Amino acid sequence: MNLDPNLCYRTLLSRDRRFDGWFYVAVSSTGIYCRVVCPVRPPKRENCSYFPTPAAAEKAGFRPCLRCRPELAPGNGLLDASSQLAHAAATLITEGFLNDANLADLANRVGVTERHLRRIFAAAYGVSMIEFAQTQRLLLAKRLLTDTTLPLAMVASTAGFGSVRRFNDLFVSRYGLNPLRLRKTSSTGTSTSTSTSTSTGVSDHLRFTLGYRPPFSWPGVLAFLSRRAISSVEHVDNEVYSRAVELKSGSARVAAWISVRDVPQRHAIEVTVPLALAPVIGQVLGRVSRLFDLSARPDLIDAQLGELAADMPGMRVPGAFDGFEIAVRAIAGQQLSAPNARSVLARIAVRFGTGIADAPGNISTAFPSAEALAALPVSSLSDLGMTAARAEAVIELAEEVASGRVLLEPMAPLDATLAALRRIRGVGESTVQTIAMRALAWPNAFPEGDAVLRRQLNQPGLSALRRHATRWEPWRAYATLHIWRHSEEHYS
């Protein structure tokens, strides 16, 4: 990233939220680095230096600001980084991949050699992957200390440190502050947590904020999710989205619920989770960020879409908390009405999903994993109302995902993943593109064969439709969402 000092300083003076998270400002007179939107008085130009990531700023010896909290800045989307592979690695590191794996495992996950990944990561982020991981652990620990009442040992473990002593030593040496002192400072009024506490002093619910760049059409995103909600798995009510989730935690799996609401005055969403999800909170926050497309740049997207987005600026492409679930939804929705598709999916969830307790709304079941469905005969799904052809496609997809041959997440190699999906009999190109749009977070995905899309655009043929859609590149997925929202019948 080429950080021109004059342009960066002008951006700092403007406190323009469009650039929040794109770079960080370090101040030599204080030894602190901040977000562009930090509310403190702007420093002198000659005292400022600029870094692309918190890790790069901390490598240079700067500490994070306790006022603007750099760990709360929005992330950057797949098109924002100079290398998509480096971005994929950074995303996995942020979600805790290296807590239970090594760099060779990470390189294998993103599909390149370790040497190549080291080189492109350093070029994209200005630090090594180990340095980046260390900063992410410290920032997560800082967030847990500020926003929760978790015991120090649990904070250290959740953030990925092997011991409390190691955590304490690194925190003090890097930030010049004892962890418990930071918690005491936060409790005087800077914490964003509003969790209730049990008799042990530990909050039974944890709350975190995730920032976004305004505008953000929360009503538009909720309407999209509400029309597609699977009963027992998801619930939308009073401008709050809740759902059941199931995640891997080491060799075990944990099933619980999450609840998300908009906090527009903070330009953020608030995520509430039960204490049971504390060990996997990095994964949870990363997946919620993808689900609500928080890394989007609405200023760029809406400008490209023009009139199509004028009546609903800041619309996001809702992604996936679990990519496999999105793929099953897309397959189930082929040539089926929205109510019928949701009914079939709900029966599958209740029959084969993992039950959860104490969830808000009518949530009771996490959608079944790929491993669970891969072990089933085709008849198990066809007996619940899915056609035999679609049931066969779902089972084949589940086998591919469970084996690790196919990854349905934004970090997956796009071309190879799309090719693998196309090889599954019964999965049409529109379904492939829908999966790419939501599970793979490909912003230029375009399900050109979708009947609703073709009818709404009213083009004489496929070639004309493709030419018409070039005006929205590289944001055709966002254009698709705007077109779909004008048709209540669409389901994907």
N, C-alpha and C positions, 0 to 999 in steps of 0.2 A: 504494500500500500504506500503510495506516494503522499506523504503528509506535508503539504506546503504550509510553512509556519504562518504566513500572512493570512491565508485562507482559514486555517484552523483557529487563529486568534479572533478573526471576524466572526466565525461561527460560535466561538465561546462567548463573545460579547452579546450575540443575539439570543443565546440559550435556545436555539432552534431544536425542538424535539425530533425533527426528522433525522437528525444526525446523532441522536442518543445511541450510544453503543458502537458507533462506527470508529471512534478513536477516543483516547483518554488524555487528559491534560495533567502533566506533572509540574509541580511548582518547587523550584529549587530552594526558595526561602523557607518553606515549611516542611519539605520532604514528603509531601502528600500528593497523591494523584486523584483526580476527580472525573466525573462525567461532564459532558458538555452542558448539561442542564443544572449543574450544582448551583444552589441559591446563594452561596456566599459571595461577597464582593469580588469581582474579577481581579486576578493578580496582575502585576505589571508584565508587559509583553516580554521583557528581557529575562524574566524568571521562569518562563514557560518552555516546556518541551513536550513533545507529543508522541504517543505510542499507540500501536494498533490494537493491543490487548492488555488486560490487567497483568498478565504474566510478563509481558515485555517491560511494563512499568516497574513491576516488583523486582525483576532481574536487575534493573538499573538502580535499585535501592530505595524506591519510593513505597510508602505505605498507603493503603486505601482510606479514602475520606470516610469519616463516621457520619457525616451529614448527608451526602448524596448517595452513599453506599454503592460503589461500582458493581457489586454482585447482583444488583437489581436491574441493571441496564438490559434492554432488549438485545436478543442475539442477532446474528446475520444469517440470511437465507442462503440456499445452495448456490445462487447465482452471484452472491456478493463476494465470495472468497476467490482468490486467484486460482485456487486449485480445489476442485470438488472433492478429490480424495483427501486432501489435508483437512477440509471442512468436515468430512465424514469421520475422520480420526478424532478431530477435536470434539465433535458431538458425542462420540462414544466415550472419550475420556471424561467429559463433563458429567456424563451419566454414570460414571464409576466403573467403566470396563476394566481399567487397570488395577482395580482393587483386588480382583481375583484372577488376573491374567498378566501376561508380559507383553513386551513390544512385538515379539514374533507372532503372538496370537492376534494382536491388533492388526498387524500388517496382513496376516492371512485373512482376517475378517473383511478388510477393505479391498483385498485382491491384488496386492502388490508385494514386492520384496521389502524386508525391513529397511535395507539400505536406502532404497528409493523413497520410502515413506519418511525416513529421517530427513532426507534432503529436501523434499517438497514441503514438509511441515515447517522446517526452519525458515524456508524462503517465504512461506505464507504468513507465519505468525511471529517470526523474529526470536523464537525461543525453541529449545528442544521439547520433545514430547514429555520427558520426565519433568522438566521445569514447568511446563504448562499444567501437567497433572498435579504437581505440588501446589501451584497457585489455586487451582480449582478446588482442591481439598480444603485449603485454608479459607477460601471464600465461602464454601459451603459450611464449614465449621463456624465461621463468623456469623453467617445467617442463622444457623441453629442456635447459637448463643444469644443472638439479638431477638429472634422471633419465637423462641420456645423456652420451656423450662426443663428441657431434657437434662438429666445428670451429665456431668462432664465426661464420664466414661462412655456414655451412649453417644454423645456428640462426637467424640474422637473416633469411635467405631463406625458410626454412620458416615462420617466424612471420609473414611478410608484409611485412617491411621492405625498402625499396628499396636500402639500402646498409648496410654495417656501421657506417659513421660515424654515420648517422642513428640506427641502433639503439643504439649506445653512448651518444650524447648524450641520447637520450630516457630510456634506462634509468637513467643516472646522475642526471639531473634529477628523474625521478619517484621513484626508489627510494633515491637517495643512496648507491648501491653500484655499483662497477664490475662488469660481467658476469663477468669472470674471477675476481674476488674471491668472488662468489657461488658459482661452481663450486668454488673451493678450499674454501670453508666447507662446501658440500654433501658434498664428498669425504671430510670428516672423520667423517661418520657420519649425516648427516640425509637422504641420498639414498635413494629407494625403488627404484633401479635395481639389477638384478643381472645385467646384460648381460655377456657375455664380450667380450674385446677382441681385435682382430687385431694383427698386427705393426705396423700404422700407428698404433695407439692408439685407433682408432675402433671402437666396438662393432658387431659384425655383426648383432646383434639389439637391438631397442629394446623396453623394457618400461615400461608406464605403468599407474597405478592409476586407477580410476574409482569414486567413492564411491556408496553407496546408503543408503537409510534402512531399518534393520532393522524387522521380520524380512524375510528374503529367502530364498525357497524355491529354492535352487540345484538340489537334486535334482528338484524339480517342473519347473523350466524345462528342465533337461537331458533329462528323460524326454520332454517334449513335442517338443523338437528332434530327439532321437534317433529317435523313431518316424517322423519326417518327413524324415530326412536323405537327401539325394540322393548316391548313391555317386559318387566322384571329385570332388564339389563340397564335401561336408561330412563330418566325422568326429567321433564322440563316443567317448571312451575315457578311463578312469581319471579321471573327473570333469573332463575338459578338453574344450572345444568348439573345433574347428578348422574353417576353411573357406577356400576360394579366393575372392579378390575381384578386381575390376577397376574402376579409378576413372579419371576424367579428371584430367590434370595439365596445365593450360594447353590447348594444342592436341593434346597426346599422350594416350595411355592407358597406365596401368601396371597390370600383373597380378601378383599375389603371393598370399600367404597371411597369415592371422592366427590366433592361438591365444588362448583365453580360459579362465581358471580363477578360482574363487572364493577370496578371501582373507578369511574370515569374521572373523578377529581384527582386521582393519582396517576391517570393514564396507565392503569394496570388492571389485571384480574386478580381476584383473591381465591386461592385454592385451599380448601379445608379437607383434611384427611384424618382418620383415626390414628391413634398411637401405633397400631399394628403395622402401619406402613413406614414407620420411621427408618427401618433398616434399608429401605429401597427408595428413599425420598428423592435421591438424585434421578433415578429412572422416572419416578412419577412426574416431577417437575419438567423434565425433558419431554416426556410424552404429552403432557398437557400443553406445553408450548407448541408442539407440532399440531396437536388437535385443533388449537385455536389460531394457528398460523401467525404467531406473535412476531416472527422475524420479518414479516412482510414490510415492504416499502410502499405504502399507499400513495405517496406523492408521485412516485414513478409510475405505478400501475394505473392509477386513475387518470393520469395525464395521457397515457397511451390509449386507454379505453374510451376516453372522451365522453360523448353523450350517453353511451351505454351505462356508465357508472355515475352519471351526474345526479340521479335521484337517490342514490345510496352510496355515498363515498365511504371508503374504508371497508368495503366488503372483503372478507377473507375467504379463502378456500379451506373449509374445515378438513383437517387431515385425519390422522388415525391415532388413537391411543394404542390400538393393536392392528397392524397391517393385515394380518390373516383374517381378522373379523371383517374388515372392509372388503376384502376379496370375496369372502363368502356372501356378504350382502350383495355385491355387484353381480355375482353369478346367480343368486336366488332371484334378483330383480329382473333378469332377462325375460322379456315377453310375459311379464306378470304385473298385475296391478299393484300399486303401493300397499293397500291394506292386506292383500293376500300374501305379498312378500313378507311383510312384517309379521303376519300370523305364523307363517312357516318358520321364520327365524326365531320367534318367541318359543315355539314348541321345541325347536332344537336346543335352545338355551336351557330351558327348564329340564329337558330330558338328559342332556349330556354335560351341562355346565356345572360349575362349582358353586354351591350355596354359600351365602354370606349372611351375617346377622347384624342387627342394630343399624341398618342403613336408613337414610331418609327416604321419604316418598314410598313408592311401591317397588323399590329395588330389592331383589332377593337372590339374583343369580349372575355370576360372571359368565360371559360368553365362553363356550368350550375352546380349549387350545387346539392347535394343529395336531399335537400328539394324541389328544383324546379322540378327535374325529378320524385320524389316520388308522386307528385300530378298529374302526367300525366296518361292517359290511354295508354295501350300497343300500340294501333293503332297510337299514335302520333309519336312513334319511327319507327314502321314498315312502316309507310307512307314515311319515309325519307330514306328507303333502307335497314334497319336492318331486319333480319328475325324475325318472330314472336317469336321463341324460345329464341333468344338472347335478343329481346326486353323485354320479360317477365323476363328474368334473370336480366337485368339492372334495371327494375322497382322494382323487389323484393329486389335487393341489395340496391337501393336508399332508400327504406322504412326502411331497417335495419339500414343503416347509419344515416338517418335523425332522427330516433327514439333514437339513442344512443346505440342501442343493439350491434352494430358492430363499432369498431374504426379501421380505416385504416391508421395507423401511426406507427412509430417505437416503441412508448411507449405502444402499445396495447399488451395484453397477447397473445403470439404466438399460442400456441396449441388451445386455445379457439377460436381465430379468424380464424385459418385455418379450424377448425371443422365447424364454422358457414358458411364459404364460401362453403365448400363441401356440405352443406345441400341445397344450392340454385340449383334448377334443371337447368341443361344446363351449369353449370360451371364445366369444366373438371379439372383434377388434374394438367395438365400443366399450365392452367390458374391460378389455386390456387397458384402454385409455382412461377409463374411470378409476381403475386401480392405480394407474400411474399418477393420476391427479391427486388422489387422496392418500394412498398408502405410501407412494414413493415421493410425494411432494414435488412432482415435476410441473413447474408453472406453465409450461407450454403444451401440456397434454390437451388433446382436442378429440372428443368422441364423435367424429364426423358422421358416423352411421346412426347416431341416436335419433329416433323418430321425432321426439319433441324438439330437439335442436334444429333439425332440418325443416320442420314445419314452421317454427318461429322465425327462422331466417329466410324462408321462402325463396331459396335459390333453385334455378332450373335443373341442376345436376351436381354431382359430386365435385367435379372440377371447378365449377363456379363457386361452390361452397368453400372449397379450399382457398381459392383466390380471395374470396370475400373475407376469410378469417385471417389472412396475412396481415391485415391492418392492426391486429391485436397482438402480434408476436412481440416479445417472447412471453406474453401473459395470456395466452388463449384459454388456460384453465380458469382464470378469473372472469374472462368474457363469458365462458360457458356457464358459470355460476349466475351471472347476471341474467343470462337468457333463460336459464332454468327457473329462476325465481318468479318469472312471469307466468309460469305454468304450474298449477297446483298438482297436476297429475303425474309429474315426473318423479321417478324413484331411482336412486342409485346409491 
